[in-house]
């Protein structure tokens, strides 16, 4: 059992420490407002509402804007 463990343990560590080759770097949208556009007017309004809420409440920390 011991020689087998000596072979398996380094293999497991090498697999855990390997570099992921398929990763793509995250890049933000050049113009975030274009992400809000939609042919469906209701969906576009909802996207704008959520975007404005996120910007005002979450990013800026203005919790008094929650009721708005």
Number of C-alpha atoms within 10 A of each C-alpha: 5 7 7 8 10 10 10 11 10 11 11 10 10 10 9 9 8 8 9 7 6 6 7 7 6 6 6 7 9 7 7 10 11 9 12 15 14 12 7 8 10 10 13 14 14 12 17 16 13 12 15 13 17 13 13 16 14 12 10 10 11 12 10 9 10 10 5 5
